[in-house]
Structure formats: structure tokens, C-alpha cells
Amino acid sequence: MAAGSTLTQNVYQRLRADLLACRLMPGQKLKIEELCERLSAGSSAVREALSRLAADGFVVVEPQRGFRVTPLSFTELRDLTNVRCEIEGQCIRDAIKHGDIDWETAVIAALHRLSRTPERAPDEPGARAYGISPGRRCRLREPLAPSHSRAAVRPARALSLAVEAAGAN
């Protein structure tokens, strides 16, 4: 892979992580110069990463104005939450239906880990209700989805993390 592609991929991943963690808020204008400085990258890499994020729906392109984080209305947030509940509910139903002893053991281990998690962990970056960061919450849910459905729900999981982060800010 060419060095430019690697830099662009790195910028894309960092911006995507910032978007999902709501470090870049819905509706916020994205200034190329500021992003270049913050990410230590050239304007070509930043523009290409932003174009990819626009194709993914994370940012919008405003002709003659640049890029902006995709706005999120209360109605969209409610709809995303409803979809997330439906998808995760179906994953749990499928997991229960198809789960074996290894799956059941993983669920019990996740429950045990959760029972030992403090209600608040203010020193943990991104700590949310019950002191569980979004990344740890996904690891706790991992046993609930059989491997064949994990890939199918990964995009919805990314959206659900964004919804949780937006709701907590």
C-alpha cells in the first residue's frame, strides 16, 4: 500500500473514531486547516478521508462551503434507537436459539465481569452510565451474537455507539 493511502486510512480511522465518540458534534463545520494541524496530515489526505466519510454518511459535503458533521435530529435519534433495539433483540433471540455450551459459558463470564464493574468509573475515558465505556460494553455483548450475525450487525453497532455517545453528551 502506498504511503499516501496509509496516511489517508489513518486520518479516516481517526476522524471516524472522533465522530463515533462525539468529539465532533452533529452539525459541526469541519475546517480542513484545523484537521490537518490536529491530525498532522496534508490537506489531500484529510479531504480524501472526509470524502470517504461523506460516502459512509458520517459527514455531508456543502458545495462551496466544505464539510460538516451529518446533523442528527431527535426524530433520527429515536429512529436509530428503535432500530438498534430491534437488531439487538433479534441477535439475542438468535443467540439463545442457536447458543451452545461455549456460548452459554461466555454469557455467564460476561455477566460475572459486569457484576464486578463499578457503577461509576470517572477516570475511564468515555465512561458512561454504569461506568462502562462503549468499547467494553461491546465486549460484554459479544457472546450474545452468534458469529454469523456479528458481521451483519457491525454497522448498526457503530451507529448505536454514536447514538449512546450523543445521548450522554
C-alpha positions as CSV (number, residue, x, y, z in Angstrom):
1,M,0.0,0.0,0.0
2,A,1.3,3.5,-0.9
3,A,2.3,5.8,1.9
4,G,-0.4,8.3,0.9
5,S,-3.1,5.6,1.2
6,T,-1.8,4.6,4.6
7,L,-2.0,8.2,5.8
8,T,-5.4,8.7,4.3
9,Q,-6.6,5.5,6.0
10,N,-5.1,6.6,9.3
11,V,-6.9,10.0,9.0
12,Y,-10.1,8.3,8.1
13,Q,-10.0,6.0,11.1
14,R,-9.1,8.8,13.5
15,L,-11.9,11.1,12.2
16,R,-14.4,8.2,12.2
17,A,-13.5,7.4,15.8
18,D,-13.9,11.1,16.7
19,L,-17.3,11.1,15.1
20,L,-18.5,8.0,16.8
21,A,-17.3,9.3,20.2
22,C,-19.0,12.7,19.5
23,R,-15.7,14.6,19.8
24,L,-17.0,16.1,16.6
25,M,-20.6,17.0,17.1
26,P,-23.6,16.7,14.7
27,G,-23.8,19.8,12.5
28,Q,-20.2,21.0,13.4
29,K,-18.3,22.6,10.5
30,L,-15.1,20.6,9.7
31,K,-12.3,23.0,8.9
32,I,-9.6,21.4,6.7
33,E,-6.8,23.5,8.1
34,E,-7.6,22.7,11.7
35,L,-8.0,19.0,10.9
36,C,-4.6,19.0,9.1
37,E,-2.9,20.5,12.1
38,R,-4.6,18.3,14.6
39,L,-4.0,15.1,12.6
40,S,-0.6,16.0,11.3
41,A,-1.7,15.3,7.8
42,G,-1.8,17.1,4.5
43,S,-5.0,18.6,3.0
44,S,-5.2,15.9,0.3
45,A,-5.3,13.1,2.9
46,V,-7.8,15.0,5.0
47,R,-10.1,15.8,2.0
48,E,-10.0,12.2,0.8
49,A,-10.8,10.9,4.3
50,L,-13.7,13.3,4.6
51,S,-15.0,12.3,1.2
52,R,-15.0,8.7,2.3
53,L,-16.8,9.7,5.5
54,A,-19.3,11.5,3.4
55,A,-19.9,8.4,1.3
56,D,-20.4,6.5,4.6
57,G,-22.9,9.1,5.7
58,F,-20.9,10.5,8.7
59,V,-20.3,13.9,7.1
60,V,-22.0,16.0,4.5
61,V,-20.5,18.0,1.7
62,E,-21.8,21.5,1.3
63,P,-20.9,22.9,-2.2
64,Q,-18.6,25.9,-1.9
65,R,-18.6,25.6,1.9
66,G,-16.7,22.4,2.7
67,F,-17.6,19.6,5.1
68,R,-19.9,19.4,8.1
69,V,-20.7,16.5,10.5
70,T,-24.0,15.0,9.5
71,P,-26.8,16.6,11.6
72,L,-28.9,14.4,13.8
73,S,-32.4,15.3,14.7
74,F,-34.3,14.0,17.7
75,T,-36.5,12.0,15.3
76,E,-33.5,10.4,13.7
77,L,-32.0,9.6,17.1
78,R,-35.3,8.0,18.2
79,D,-35.4,6.0,14.9
80,L,-31.8,4.9,15.3
81,T,-32.5,3.8,18.9
82,N,-35.6,1.8,17.8
83,V,-33.6,0.1,15.0
84,R,-30.8,-0.7,17.4
85,C,-33.3,-2.2,19.9
86,E,-34.8,-4.4,17.1
87,I,-31.5,-5.6,15.8
88,E,-30.0,-6.3,19.2
89,G,-33.3,-8.0,20.3
90,Q,-33.1,-10.3,17.2
91,C,-29.4,-11.0,17.9
92,I,-30.3,-12.1,21.4
93,R,-33.2,-14.3,20.2
94,D,-30.9,-15.9,17.6
95,A,-28.1,-16.4,20.2
96,I,-30.5,-18.1,22.6
97,K,-31.9,-20.3,19.9
98,H,-28.5,-21.3,18.5
99,G,-26.3,-21.0,21.5
100,D,-24.1,-23.9,22.6
101,I,-22.3,-24.6,25.9
102,D,-19.3,-22.4,24.8
103,W,-21.8,-19.5,24.1
104,E,-23.5,-20.1,27.4
105,T,-20.2,-20.1,29.2
106,A,-19.2,-16.8,27.6
107,V,-22.5,-15.2,28.6
108,I,-22.0,-16.3,32.2
109,A,-18.5,-14.9,32.1
110,A,-19.7,-11.6,30.7
111,L,-22.4,-11.4,33.5
112,H,-19.7,-12.1,36.1
113,R,-17.5,-9.4,34.6
114,L,-20.4,-6.9,34.5
115,S,-21.3,-7.7,38.1
116,R,-17.8,-6.7,39.1
117,T,-17.9,-3.4,37.1
118,P,-18.2,-0.3,39.3
119,E,-21.3,1.9,38.7
120,R,-19.1,4.9,38.1
121,A,-15.6,5.0,36.7
122,P,-14.8,8.7,36.2
123,D,-11.2,8.1,35.4
124,E,-12.1,5.9,32.4
125,P,-12.2,8.0,29.2
126,G,-15.7,7.8,27.6
127,A,-17.2,6.4,30.8
128,R,-21.0,6.2,30.6
129,A,-23.8,5.0,32.8
130,Y,-22.7,2.2,35.0
131,G,-19.1,3.1,34.3
132,I,-18.8,1.0,31.1
133,S,-17.2,2.6,28.1
134,P,-18.7,1.9,24.7
135,G,-15.8,-0.5,23.8
136,R,-16.2,-2.5,27.0
137,R,-19.9,-2.7,26.5
138,C,-19.4,-4.2,23.0
139,R,-17.1,-6.8,24.5
140,L,-19.7,-7.7,27.1
141,R,-22.3,-8.1,24.4
142,E,-20.1,-10.1,22.1
143,P,-21.2,-13.5,23.4
144,L,-24.8,-12.6,22.8
145,A,-24.5,-12.6,19.0
146,P,-23.5,-15.8,17.2
147,S,-20.5,-15.3,14.9
148,H,-22.6,-15.5,11.7
149,S,-24.6,-12.4,12.8
150,R,-21.8,-10.3,14.2
151,A,-20.6,-9.1,10.8
152,A,-24.2,-8.2,9.8
153,V,-24.7,-6.0,12.9
154,R,-21.3,-4.3,12.9
155,P,-22.5,-1.2,11.0
156,A,-25.6,-1.0,13.3
157,R,-23.3,-1.4,16.3
158,A,-21.2,1.6,15.2
159,L,-24.4,3.6,14.8
160,S,-25.6,2.5,18.2
161,L,-22.3,3.7,19.8
162,A,-22.8,7.1,18.2
163,V,-26.4,7.2,19.5
164,E,-25.2,6.3,23.0
165,A,-22.4,8.9,22.9
166,A,-24.8,11.6,21.6
167,G,-27.3,10.8,24.3
168,A,-24.7,11.1,27.0
169,N,-23.4,14.5,25.9
